[in-house]
Amino acid sequence: MPRVKFQTLTEQMYYILLCLHRECYGMDIMDQIPAMTGGRVKVGSGTLYHLLEQFLAAGMIRQTKAEGRRRCYILTDKGRQTLEEEYRRLRAQAADFRRVFGEEDP
């Protein structure tokens, strides 16, 4: 059975959407993600623009302005809901880890 698109997010998808909690340009996202993650996560331009197009088509983000080739985007309610669902999924995974290894919940 094929996986439902955007049912779970890759790290790159998650951080792109996280950056778009406020309006910004694609190139800004490429700078913000490594800064936000201490360099752990990076997104190349090809991956970024491919994912932005997919998010647009899915209604998870919307374009707010275009200046020549530069495009500005922001998260929609659907995108925020997807991001929140992924956050809950990640928290559940972390809780499972803590339970298995006997760590207390914070």
Buried (B, 14 or more C-beta within 10 A) or exposed (E): EEEEEBEBBEEBBBBBBBBBEEEBBBEBBBEBBBEBEEEEBBBEEEBBBEBBEBBBEBEBBBEEEEEEEEBBBBBBEBBBEBBEBBEEEEEEEEEEEEEEEEEEEE
